[in-house]
């Protein structure tokens, strides 16, 4: 079963350019038995406020499903998040045909895009094996902080829509 989960996780990570939300889980995990959760370090977002929004969104979703956060003792599940944004640029060329002698003008401009990626792992507290993963990847046309917060809430809700898996 570990091989199946490893393959599923590698598949999710191999295609980070796919926009949207992807979720996978281990089929033999007993999600009904998980009652508590705690946090373990992952890769935090570069901006502290963005990481805080991720934590708030995940905690909101887990607590809405009856889970309770614990501190200073073993939890049934550990939450690990990985968040990053990357800038990408490409040159777009345009050819304008001017006359019958194929004389024209080539213009170009640089197009900048920002892609945000958020991965959330839930790790079994007893065995230490990952049992659930949600990954969201999306190009942000407007990476303002207000829109980033809305996007974090939206994708986190979508990830946990069918949690616990049946």
N, C-alpha and C positions, 0 to 999 in steps of 0.2 A: 504494500500500500504506500510505503514511503516513496517508492519509485514513481508511482502514479502521481503523487502530490508534487514531487520534484519536477516531473515532466510538465505538469500543469503550470507550475510556477515559472519554469523556464519559458514556456510558451507565452505566458502573460508578459514576461520581461522582454522577450525577443521582439515584440511588436509594440513598442511604446508609442509609435507614431499613430496608432489607431486611435481616433478620437472616440470618446465615450467612456463607459464604465463596463468593466469586466469583473466578474466574481467567480471564485471557485472554492471548493471545500473538499475535505476528506470525507468520503461517504460513510466510513465506519466510526466517525466521531459521534459521541452521545451529547449533542448540543443541549438537550433538555436537562442534563445534569450540571451544566455550568450555571453557577449562581453569582459568583464574584469575579471581579476583574481588577487588575492593577496595571500600571504602566512600566514598560522597560524602554531603555534608550534605543532610538533608531537614528534616522537622519532627519534632523529638525529642519524646518523651513529657515531660510536665510534671515527672514524678518521675524522677530519674536512675537509680534502681534498676529502674524499669519499662523505660526505654530499654536498660539493660544486658541485661535479660531478652530483649528483642526481638532485640538483636544476637546474643546467645548462641543463640537459637532458629534464627535465619536461618543463622548460621554452621554450626550442627549439621546442618541440612538440606542445605546446599550441600556441605559436606565429606563427608557420607554419600553424595553422588552423584559423588565423585571430584574435586571442585573444590578448588583451593588458594588460600588468601588471600595476596595480595602487598601489600607496602608500599613506597612510594618508587619505583614504576615503573608503567608502563601495564598495566592489567588487561584481560582479554578482556571482562569484565562489571563494571559498577559497580552497587552496591546502594544504593538510596535508600529510606528509610522515612518514613512520615508516620503519627504516632500522636497521638490525642487522645481525651479523654473529655469528654462533655458531660452536664450535669444538666438534667433536664426536669421540670417540675411541671404538674399539671393538677388541676382541682377536680372532685371526683366528688360529685354531688348525689343524695340519696336521699329519696323521698317515702313517708311512712308514712301510710296511710289509716286514720283512726280511727273514723268512724261513717258513717251513711247520708246525712248532710247534706254530704258531701265535706269534712269538716273533717279536717285532717291536719297533719302536721309535716314540714317539709323540713329535712333535716340535710345537712351537707356535710363533706368532708374533703379534704385536699390529699394527692395521691399523688406521691411523688418517685421518679424513675427515673434511672439512670445508663446511658448508652450509650457503649460504647467502640468506636473505629474504628481499624483498623490497615491501612495500605496499604503494599505492598512493590513497588517497581519494580526491574526489572533492565534496565540500559541498556547497549547495545552499546558497547564500549570504543573501537572504531575510528570508527564513524559518529556516535555520540552519540545515537542514536535509541532510544526505549524499545522493548524486544522482548517483555517479559513483565510482567504485573501481577497481583498477588493482593490482594484487598480482603476484610477481615473486619469485620463490623459486628454487634454484639450488645448487647442490653439486659442489664445485670448486676443481678440481684436483690440480690446481696451483693458489693459492690465491695471486699471486703477484699483486702489485698495477696497473701495466699496464694492466693486464688481467681483473682486477676488473673494471677498467674504461670502457674497451671495453664491458664487460658484462652489465654494467649499461646502456650504450648507446643502446645495442642490445635489452634488455628486455623492456626498456622504449619505443623504437620505436614500438616494438611488441604490447605493451599495448595500445598505441594510434593509431594503424594501422586503426581501424575502428571508430575513434572518429571524430566528434560526432556521437553517435549511431543513427541509423535510425529506 
